[in-house]
Amino acid sequence: MLEGKAVVGETDMLQTMQQDALDLAAKALDFFDVTEATEIARFIKQDFDKAHGPGWQCIVGTDFGSFVTHCSGCFIYFCIGSLAILLFRGSAGPEAETSQFAALETKA
């Protein structure tokens, strides 16, 4: 695991969900080397999908930019050492997409 404490940059998550994200990142870093960013992201995403429902996205790395749309209360960006982690749930889940397409079809 990387030495040091997680530093939260931005979040709108409840404290309990934030702690889940930080604990899960620490657990991922126990299993994977910091150079295995894709495996760390997969581990965090899959666990969050199980614990908090589907639709989570996770980006892990040392140098990346992002511009995302997310559900309210479902966004956190934090760093552990030099490793940055962005975890969020996209704003359009499968249910929203289905109802959106249904609305479009009825207008035609």
N, C-alpha and C positions, 0 to 999 in steps of 0.2 A: 504494500500500500504506500501511496505517497505520504511523506511526512507533512504534518501541518494540518491546520483546521480548515474546514470548508468556509468559504467567504461567499455569502449570497450577494449577488449584484442587483438583481431585480426579481421580484415575485409578486403574485397576487393570490398565492395559495394560502389556505388556512395553515396555521402553525403545525398541526398534526401531519398534514400531507407534505409540508416542507420537510419535516423530520424524516418521513418515509423516504423521500427522495435522497436526502443526505445519507441516511443509513444504507440505502440500497447502493449508492455510489461507492461507499466505503467497502461494502461487501463485494461489489464487482471488482474493485481494485485489489481485493484479497485473492480473487480467482484469476485475474488477467493482468498482464504487464501493461504499463501505461502506453506502450507502443501499439497495443491492440485496441485502438479506438472503436473500430466497428463492432468488435465482440463486446466491449463495455456498453456501447449504445444498445446493442441487441438485448443484452442481459437486463438493463434498466427498463427498456421499452416493454419487453415481454412480461416482466414482473408487474409493472404499473398497469398493463392491460388486464392482468389477472386480478390485481387488488382493487383497481379503481374503474374498471370497465374499458372497453376497446377504444381505439382511436388515438393513443398516445404516440408521439414522435420524439425521438431523442437524437441529439447531435453532440458528439464528443470530439474534442481536438484541442490543439494548442493555438490555432490561428484560423478563425473562420468569421465570416459576417453572416448576418441573418436578418430577415424581415418576414415575420410570420403573422398569421391571423390565428387567434386561439380563443377557446372558450373562456369565459370569465371564471376566475378562480383556479385556472389550470395552466399556470405558467411559472417556471422558475429557471433562472440562469445563475449558476454558481461556479466557483473555481475551487479546486483542491490542488494546491501547489500551482504548477503551470498548466494543469489540465482544466479546460473549461467544459461545462456540461449545460446544455440547453434541453429542457424537458417541457413539453406542452401537449395539450390535446387540441387538435384542429377544430375549427369552429363549425365545420359542416360534417356531421356524422352521417352514417348510412340512412338513418331515418329522415334526416333533413333533406338529403339528396333525393330520396324517393318521393317525398311529398312535394318537393320543388318540381320534379319532372312531371308528377301527376298534375300539378297546377298548370304547367306549360301545355300539357297535352289537352286539357279541357278547354284552353283558350283557342286552340287551333280549329 
